[in-house]
Structures are given as C-alpha cells and as structure tokens.
Amino acid sequence: MNLNIAITGLHATDNPAPGIGVIRCLLHDENWNGKIIGLGYDVYDTGIYDKGLLDHTYLIPYPNQGVDQLLERIQYIHHHIPIDVIIPTLDSELAIFQRIKQNLKDMGISMFIPSKEIVNKRSKQNLVSFCEEAKISTPKTVVIHEQGQFQKAIDEIGFPLFVKGVFYDAYKCKNISDTSHYFDEFRKKWGFPVLLQKPVNGKEYNVCCVGGVDGELLGSVSIRKVGLTDKGKAWSAITIRNEKLTEFSKKILKKLKWNGPCELEIMVEERTGELFLLEINPRFPAWIYLCTGADQNLPKLVVDLALGKKVSALPPAKSGITFVRHATDMVCPLDYIENLTIKGELHY
Amino acid sequence: MELQFKSELTISESGFLFDHSTGLTYTLNSTGQFIFRKIQDKQNAMHILNFVMQEFDVSEETAHKDLDDFVRQLKEFDLVSR
C-alpha cells in the first residue's frame, strides 16, 4: 500500500524531538512503500534537511497561532500531496491536533492519538489523583496552586525533594533556599501549578508503549538509560526484558484507556522493589528507533491503528539491544534554505 | 546449599554478563566465570567448592575465600538468593 505519512517534531539537537526516530522506524519496515512528509516549525529545524529520510518538507504554524491557521496549512499540503496519516510527536502540539482530528478525518487524514480527557488525566497536576484512583504507586507529590501553599507543601514532603515545572524539568533540592529558587523560576516561566515531589531511591526505567482502541497494550519496549546528557536526556540505552515493568505498563494503559503511543517513566525502589510511576509522556520518545532493533516497530503499529487495521499484540521485545546517539552534520545548498524561507516547503 | 540467580542472566564466552531484567552488565574473570557456570548448572556450594579446588589446583581455604568473595559480590549486586 502506497502511503503518504506526515510527521512533526523534526528538530533534533541535544534535546531531540522524536520525529526523526519515528521516520527511521517507518522506513525500516521491509514493506514500506510510501512518501514521508516532514512538518517543521522553523526553517532551521534540523531534521527537515535530511533528504535521505524525507520526500517533502512543509513548514506549519506553531500551535499558539491557532486551529484555523494549522488547518488551512494542512489543507494546502493535502491538496498538493494527499496525506494518509499524521503522527504528531510533540507534547505541545497534541491539544491542537486533538481539536482538528475530526476535520482531518473528514479530509481523509487519520491519526491515532488519545482524547483530550485521557491525556489530561496523566498531566503532572492530575497524575496523583489518577494513580490514587487506579491504585498505582507514584511518589508522594504536592501540587501547589498558589504562593500561600508553598511552605505547607515543603513541610509535607520534607527534604530532599524535587521541584517540578508543570510542563518540563525537575530539580532535586536539599534545602529551602534551592527550593525557593527553582519554585520561583518555574512560577515565572510557566505559572502555577508547581509540584513538589518526594524522591524514590532506586533505578529508573522507561517504557515506550502503544495502547490499542480500548487501552490494551499492543507493544512495549523497556529500556534502562545508560548515558545521559547534562539535560538528563538519553544518549545511550539498552533494552531489557522485565515482566514486572510490562505488567505495570499494561495496568496503567488499561486504567487510562490510552489509545496511542506514550512513554512511561518508572522508578523501581531499591529497598522494596516496588514500582512507582513518575510520568507519562503522551508521545513517542526520542529514542524510538531503538524499538526496531528489539523487533517492535511501534510507529508502524500506530500507522496501522490509524488506518483502522486489525492488529494483534506484538511478541515481547528483544532485550540487550543498545543504541548510542551521535551527532552529525548535514551539508545542503542555499536553495534548501531559500525554498523553506520563501515558500515554506522543500521537495527532494 | 543451592545458589539461585534472581533474574535471567546470560554470559558470553568472554565473561561479559548481562542481566535482562535491569540492563546492567558485569565482567567476570576466569574464576568468576567458572563459578557462575556451576551455579547455572544448579551445583550446590559444597560441590562448587570442590570443583574450584580441582580446576584451579588451590587449597580448600583459598577456594573457600574465592567462592565466598564471589557470592558476596553477587549478593551486593542483588543477583543471587540462597
């Protein structure tokens, strides 16, 4: 089947977006027969220059420019290159793609993403109440909605603690001075809520999952990060086979009825072996290409689900498969930049 | 007394050990590899002690020390239970 698949999140610097990994997974499939359309936000998004991976590149408006702008742009692209499936890969754009899902469907473009209600349940400020309801362990967390709750939250959690922003980042603090500093930083950057969380002493594992229509776990790859950047992003990792992690992931997806890709961040407490859910990222992780080595092509699975195909759960992922990320330079002629700047599109 | 590994472990010819459930890796010297394989073969501690004495031509005291040291490290890394 000849498919045109559009993928976002192509800026791959030291904190890479997942789009390039997703594309590499799709191209890895031996039956792949289609075109890849890269959807970039900026002329200097790094991945849009990779002609070895992309057939076409189009710039699209940032999510904060609104639904109409995005829809109009996708209609334009679809008119020139009919799109079968879009795979959004960024947290920040998920809400807008949810809003235009039906419009896209009417145009003949499919996606396989969970609803706004489901995604909201796993947001940082709602995760604790979801975990309580679903009887899933998560570190003790206090969500601060206003300045007056700050001291009480510290008294409740105690030191050391993590200060977490509502969207990104977390800092471990051992005293009031550091806590105040990062609390203010997050408050100024993204406003309330800000979270304080008790650390769990143990090892962290990440699981990339795909949930089916009713939240059934159709595929998962578990990893232990081996090398981290100074931002805490994986630079190398190894796949593992751990039944406890798989069962835990299965329970989480089922309770959420999660239909789509996600990445679970899980701590295994050293003393007790208990599993704690830290976060759920509502998209593929940047290390997604590793899944092909573990014989689980999860992006291909999402394409099949988006197209409404009947799919079965994949066999367990292979353990002991490693990835090491390395940076490379791409050299391109001036007309690439010219086309993207003037027309907002580039065809290889 | 029989030693048992807690999780699935694989060892290569070169003594590179991989724990499938945690992704952690270890390197074993020749004595470690020998003892590890005997544990995999479900030999008890007494038999392993005798095997070490024969294989490496060492006294019971030395074999005991080597075996104890190795098992202590396996426990430290949470790889084995008794």
Interface residues (C-beta under 8 A of the other chain):
Chain A: K203 I223 R224 V226 A237 I238 T239 I240 R241 N242 E243 K244 S319 G320
Chain B: E8 T10 F18 H20 S21 T22 G23 L24 T25
